[in-house]
């Protein structure tokens, strides 16, 4: 017990991965592959149970203990279902598209650190498949390549709805990938590295700073130090993975199933697998960049010094990932789908400008902190700049709303010979044709037999 309390986590370096023997690397590669498959099966059931709980209904409860094997049975059935390929499909591209989506989803997880240095079969190795000086760019490149799988799937299906879904998805993923990339710039500037293992190491301790002469230790996690970047990353990650309320490429009410409408059997299973692995990847990436990675949170580290050492790091890493996955599911169960023009406007006109202003503000703060200004001048100038930015954002002229026309004005503005348009307030005027029909009726006969009367 004393050894556990005294143990400390050992951060890997880039040289740690160069010393791995080939069979250790093979074991870690196989472990990451199996882990992603198991996490996908868990996340599907996890989502269905959480959404069912929020909707006050049972959810999956028939296959396995309390329904936890439902996703496994679905995964085993899908490859054996009948595959229907459209006649107009481009067979080669139709087959390659889901393979690209699944391959890029698996590859992106190779640079995610699960823990520090551990002993595995007598060899010292890191709980991470590999790491390079630009690991974050590797992950961004994999997410960029996944766009090709979606676009090619929509084009190769030879159908209208998949093509529209593919175009929507490409525009959406590219737009929100820009916002996601800009949100990570602040992490580079603060950590001084693009290596994922080094970014986790940079969050291991607080950042001491002086505020008007008093030394205060800033929190180590970047979700607190870089709060605007964290919020923008979370929003961009939901848009990047095409999840509700940003699931416009798969809008059932508009595009049937989106880019994978014409896919079935095993190829559809690959798209399904890629979507959930992308959810897990962006959650793990967010954990690495903003939530301290595999390190235990502060109250636990204060009580137990060895909480993040060895294989214990896996516990904290996956708890953070599951918490972020719960956020994905909560959004799906809560918010309605956005309109496409609102969604794109939000990405280009809100997230990206805020990102750019935040990066400039952070750059000024870093330069002022390097010693060029005194503490008092630095904090006063920083507060003044932040106040000016808020005033400019508040006073920025908004787009003028068009004047609301009355029903009579709308009818008067309609060109002659045009078809009648229902008004926006749904107060439909009586039809003039109905009045003509009443006027053309013959008058009812007075007196005589009741059978001869006109009704």
C-alpha angles and dihedrals in degrees: 000000000000089000091054092050092048097044119103130197116260115218116220122233130205089262090059091069093048090060095056115116116231097252092052089054089049091051091050091047091052090045093054091048094050091042092055091050092050092045090051092053090047095046093052092053091040090055095047093049095046093047090047090051091051091048092047096241134118102253122194109347108142110074115065127339107340090343097295093134095056095100091047091055090047091051092051093049098047099070091052097051121105113276116221116194119188116241091232094052122116097239098205097046090039088061098040097051098072090042090057092050094049095042095051090047092055094042094054091064093060094087098045113112115224096181147330130282114316138171112257117181091335095312127106110235140151123253089243130088096227143331134203132181089261101039093139090057089051090057093047090050091054091051089050092051091053088069089069092059092054096044094046091048091055094046098042094051091074092220135113102233096049090048092052090046091051092050092048091049095049092051092045097047094045092047096050093039088064090054091045093050092050091050090056092053090076089056091053091050093050100040096038092221143077093209112110094216091051092048089055090048090052089059094052094098139023124268113243114218137165122239112188091332097314115112111226127180111228117216114269099225113092092218085076100033093045101029097156091052091049094051093046091048092051092050092045092048091057090050093044093054094046092237127154130309084027097042093118096137088063099038102154093198092055110022105024096229102345122227094353097050093115095044125100142161117015096352091057088048089057091055090047090049092048093052094054094041088053089053090052092045097052089045091051090045090052089049090052097046103037113011101055095263115240095350120114118249121262104266091053095046090051090057100033117034094191096050093114097040125108119341093341087085089072090065095057094041095055094041089059092045092051090049090055091046088053087056090055090051094044091054091051093052095045115035128061121231116276124236111259097240091048090050095051092043090053092053099047103031101035114023099039097046091047089049093052094048091048092051092051090048092049092048090054090049091051092049092046090049093053090079103270091115134034119253095255094048091045095053094041092050091045092051091046092052091048090050092050091050092050092048092049091048091049094046096043108125112253125216111273114245115235116254114266108242123211122238092258092051092050091051091047093051093052112106116243116269094022124133117260114262120210110243120247093243090059092234097138113195118231114275114258088214090062090054091051091051091054092047093051095056118110115248116262115260115251117224125350127087120348089225092059093052118110116236 
